[in-house]
């Protein structure tokens, strides 16, 4: 891989590593189109990893407090989160186009263009989220029923679903403004926004659920309001930041207005980005349907293994996002060689981190799965699943960085087709065949996952080396 020793040399000086960690969290000013690539990846990846982890904390905190209200309340959160996947998918898809466009403008030394792109993405996001919010708030009971909610869950959860779906603009706009920050290289700002939102959510959750002090007792609906308020305040702080003249993203009055050409350009990129995210996230649902054939114990073991897997992948997503920013800015600076070197440097880092995680899972899977269940059959399925999937971690780390790099270059179509062929044309049929027509049974579902990882890395590397992504116009 290009630039293979830079990251290792950078890590041999402990003082510089601690300095870079400090600078990364503080958000020190840095030109990512120049200087050592290893340090640039490091500065971007640390806050992005923390940001990705913070995103998962919202759901964990809500379940922690809502669990004290009983199974109907927990089911409400689970079913509503399933509906929110639509919101997350569209928001994440749109954020791919935002990061690519803003990063390209920054690389071109065009902060004015970056600001205009950020504003157009927020206006587009506001329109889409308002439409989805109205539909969600009006039809919340019907949507919950469609997801399988019984009478008890409907009675408890309709209000929760209405608030969560109706106030989705807070989720949507936070995704987009943080994507703009990542595109400029201000990853530490995006990190702080989510830390603030999470802190408010953690404080408000028990106050609004249980009516502590002067706060009303709202029950499970209080969790929805706590999350919406936390995200909304985080977004408000982010808006203040882009308007106060600090950082690389400066939005002034003359930037605020409709620019159909810019909006359409971002929407085109984001359309494929949304398709890409949907293909990836919904492929897990396909595996669930296959695993459900083997009963409750297999399903429970699968659920535990997948939850641990997805949490472990969060840092890897952060490194991939760092690579996307580096590619976008380097191409904007007309330095495709730096873009390519950045990708291989980020890939090496990601493979090391996720590879070590996979080794830990191989040795400690029984202990880790044991934190979640004491049932012998569930435990056995979870342990096998975690070990089988962790074998593919290094290759998945490579494929993840390469796919994100296509996105950073503005080539959202290529990873969309890769996801279709790898996850839907290969992984799901293979899982079905191994599970149904071999002696492996439910183990076949898990074995199909690292095989798909291998295909993802191989196909992504072949297409990346062709270099057509370097000529993408954003």
N, C-alpha and C positions, 0 to 999 in steps of 0.2 A: 504493500500500500504506500502511496505517496506520503512523504513527510512522516515516516513511521517512527523515527526516534525522537522527534521534537517533544512529544507529550511526556515520554519517559525522562528526557533530560530536564524538562521543566519540573518534574516531580522529585528530582534528586536533591533539591535545595529546600529543606523544610521551611526556612524563613520566607522564601518567595511564595510557597504554597499558602501559608497562613496569611501573608499579605494579600494574596489574590482572593482568598475566601472573604477577608474583611472588605476588600474593595468591591467584590461581587455583591455582597449583601448591602453595602452602603449605596451601591449604584454609582461608582466613580465614573467620570467622563472618560470615554474611550472611543477611538476611531477604529471600527472593526474592519475597515477596508485596508488597514495597514498594520505592520508590526507582526510579532510572533503569532502564528495561528493557534498553537496550543494554549497560550494564555487567553486569547480571545474566546475560544470555545469554553474554557474554564470559567471565565467571567460571566458568560451568558448562561451556561448550563446550571450553575449553582442556584441562582434565583428562580430559574425556570423549573427545576426539580422541586423546589419548595412550593412554587405556585401550583404545580400539578398535584402535589400532595395535599395542599390546602383545599383544593376543589373537592377532594373525596371526604374531607373532614365534615363538611356540611351535612351529608347524609348520615355519617356515623353519629354525630352529635344528636341529630333529630331522633334516630332510632334509640339511642341511649335513654333519652328522657321520655319519649313516647311509649317505650316498653313498659313503663310503670302504669300506663293507663289500660293495659289489657290487650289481648290478641286482636280484637277488632280494630283497635287504633293502629297496631303494628301493620295489620293487613292493609289498612287505608294508606299508610305511607308507602308500602310496597307497590300497591296497585297504581297509585298516583305517580310514583317514580317511573313506572313502566310507561305511563302516558307521557311523562315529561321527556322520555327518550326522543320523541319527535322534536320537541323544542331544542334539546341538546344537539341533536343531529343537524338541524338547520343552522343553529348558531355556530357549531363547530365548523360546518362546511363553509359558512360565510366568513368565518375568522381566517380560514386558509387563504382566501382571496385577499383579505385585508392585510395580513402579514406579508404576503408576496408583493403586493402593490406598494405598501409603505416602505418595505425594505429596499425595493428597487429605487424609489425616489430618494431615499437617504443615501444610497450608494452613488446616485447621480449628483449628489450635493444639491438637491432640490427640496429643502425643508418645506417650502410653500406648497409644492405638489403633494408632499406627504400629509400635510395638514388638510388639504382639500380632499384627499382620498379618505382620511379618517372621518371627516365630517360626512361625506357621502355614504360611507358604510354605516355610520350611526343612523342617518336618516332612513336608509334602506332597512336596517334592523328594527328601527322603531315602527315602521309601517308593517313589516311582517309580523312582529311580535304582538302588535295591537290587534291585528286580524286574528291570529291564533288565540290571543287572550280572550277576545269576545266570544269566539266559538267555544273555547274551553269552559269559560264561566257559565255560559248559557246551558250547555249540554253536559255539564259535569256528571249528573246522575246517570244519564244514558251511557256515557263513556265508561263509568265505573261498572255498570251492569254488563257492558260489552266485554269488559276485562274479567268478568266472572264474580263480581261482588255480590254477596248475599244480602239479606235484608238488614242484618246487624251492621255490616260494614257500610251500607248505604246510609243508615241512620247516623252513624258516627262520622262518616268520611266525606259526605257531600260538601260540607262547608270547607273542609281542608282542601279538597280537590278544586273547588271554585277559587279559593284564594291563591293556591299554587299556580293553577293554569292562568287565571285572570291577571296575576301580577308577574307573568313570565317575562315582561319587558326588563325587569331588574336583572334576571338571569341573562337574557339575550344581550343587552347592552353592555353588561360587564364582560362577557366573553369578547365582544367586538373591540371595546376600548383597550382591553388587555392585549388583544392580538395586535393592535396598532402600536402599543408600547413595545411589544416583542419585536415588531418589525423595525422600529427605530434603534433597537439595542438597549432600551430602557427597561430591561427585564426586572430589575429590582423594584421599579414602581409597580409593575403588575403583581409582583409578589406581595408588596406592602398592602395593596388594595384588597387582596384576598385575606391577608392576615387580619386587617381591620374588619372586614365583613364577617369573618369567622368569630372574632372576639365578641362582636355585637350579638351574633346569633347565639353564642354560648351563654351570654349573660341573659338575653331575653327569653330563651327557651323555657327555663324553669319558672321565670316570673310570669309569663303569659299562660303557660300550661296550667299552673297550679294556683294562680292568683295570689302571689306573694306580695305583701305590703299593699301599696295603692293600686297595683295592677289588677285588671279583671281576670277572672278564671275562665279561660277560653277553651280549655281542654286541648284536644289534638289540633284544633284550628290555630291555637296559639303558636304551635311549631311552624305552621305555614307563614304566619305573620312575622315571626322572628327571623326566618330565613329571608323573606322578601325585604324586610326592613334592613337587615344586615347587608344584603347585596345592594340595595338602593343607596344606602349611605356610602358604601364602598365606591359605587359608580359616581356618586356626587363628589367624593373626594378626588376621584380620577379626573372628572371634568374640571374641578378647580385647578388641578395640577397642570393640565394642558393649556389653561388660560392664564396662568400666572407668570409665563415667560421663562420658567425653569425647564431643564431637560431638553431633549431634542425635538419634541413634538409641541409646537406652539400654534394654537388655534386662536385667530382673531376674528373680529366681526366680518371682515370682508371674505373670510373663508366660508361663512355660513350662508348657504343658499343652494338651490338645486342645480346640479351639473349632470344632466342626463347621460352625457358621453362617459364620464368617469363612473357613474353609478352602474351603467350597463356593462362596462368593462369588468368591474368588480363582480357583478352578478354572474357574468359568464364564467369567470374563474370559479366562483363559489358554487355554481350549479353542479359542476363536476366534483367539487370538493364535498358537497352535501351527499352526492351519490356515492362517493368514495367512503365517507364515514358510515353511511347507512349500510353499505355492503359489508364492512368490517364488523360493526356492532351487531347487526342482525344475524350474522353467521353464527354467533354464539347461541341465538335463539333456536337456530336449526339444530345445533348439537343437543340442546335441551330436549327438543322433541324426540330425538333418537334415544337419548338416555332415559326418558320417561317410560319407555317400553319395559324397562327392567325393574320397575317398582320404586317404592319410597326410599329404601335404603340406598340404592344406587343413585337416585336423584339427590338425596341429601349429601352423599359423599362427593358427587360431582359439584354441587353448589358450593360446598366448603372449599374444594380444591380451586375452583374458578375464582372465588372471592380472593383467596390468598394470591393466586396468580396475577389478577388484575391490579391488586395493590402493589405487588412487587414490580410490575411493569411501569409504575408511575415515574420513577427516576429516569427510566429509559426514554419515555415520552419527552421528558425535559431535555435530554441530550439531543434527541431528534429535532426538537423545536429550535435548539441553538444552531444546529446545522442548517435549518431552513433560513434563519436570519442571516447567517454568514453567506450562504449562496446568493440570496436576494441582493444583499448589499454589494458583494463582490461583482456580480453581473452588472449592477448599476454603475459600478466604478470601471466597467469594461475590463475586468480582470478575471476571465473564466478559469485560468490556471489556479488562482487563489481559491476560487469557488470549489474546484475539484479537490484540491489539497485539503480544504476545510472539511469536506465530506469524509474523506478517508481518515483524517485525524479524529473526527467525532465518532466515526464507526469503530475505530480501535478502542477508544475510551468506553463506548457503549458495550462492546463485546466483552471487555474486561469486567466492567461492573456487573452486567447481567450474567456473565459466565460464572463469576464468584457467587452470585445469588443462587444460580442453579446448582452449584456444588453444595452450598449450604442446605438447599432443599433435599438433595439426594441423601445427605447424612442425617438431617434433623426433621425430615418429614413426619415421622411418627409423633414426635414431640409437638410440632407445630399444629398438626391436625388434631392432636389430643386436647389442645386448648379450646376447641370448638365442639367436640363430641366425645362421649364415653361409650357410645354404642359400638360394639366390635365390628359389625358388618359395615356400618357407615365409615368407621375409622379405616378399615382395610381399603375400601374403595377410594377414599380421599387420599390416603398415603400413596397408593399406586398411581392415581391420577396426577398428583403433584410431582412425583418422581418422573413419570413418563413425559410430562409436558416440559419439565425443567431441562431435560436433555437437549431440547431445541433452543434454549435461551440464547446462546451465542449467535446462532444464525438469525433468530428473530431480531436480535439487537442490530445486526447488520442490515437486514431488510427494512427495519423501522427507520433507520437513519437515511437510507437511500430513498425510501418513499417520501419522507419529509423533505428531502433535498429537491426532488422533482417539484413538490409543492412550492418550495421557496423560490424556485426558478420560474414559477408561473405555469408549469406543466402539470395541471391537476388531472388531465385526462389519462395520462399513462398510469399513475398509481390506481386510478379507478378501475381500469381494465385489469391490472395486475390483481387487485382484490377480488374482482369477479371470477377470474380464472382460477386463482389459488384457493379462495375460500368457498366459492359456490360450485365451481366445476370440478374441483379436486377434493377439498377437505370433507364437505358434507357427503357426497356420494361414497367416498372412501370410508368414512366413519360408519355409514349405513351398511356397506358391504362387509366390513370387518366385524361389526357388531351382530349382524343378522345371519351371515352366511359362513362364519368361522367359529371355532371353539373359544375365541377370545371373549365373546359376549360384550358386556359393557366396557371392558378394557380396550376394545377396538376403537371406541370413541376417543379415548385419551391418546392412543397410539397415532391416530390420524393427525393430531395437532402438530407434533414435531415434524412429521412428514410435510405438512403444509408449510411450516416455518422454513424448511429446507428449500422448498420450491419458491417461496417468497424471496428468500435471499438470492437464490440462483438467478431467477428471472430478473429481479431488480438490478443485480450487478451487471448482467449482460446488456440490458437496456441503458443503464447509466453509462457504461463504458462507450457506448455508441456516440454519446455526446450531443445528441440532437437537442437536449434540454438547454444547452448553452445559447442557442439562437432564439429562445422564446422572447417575444416582445410583450411587455407588461405595461 
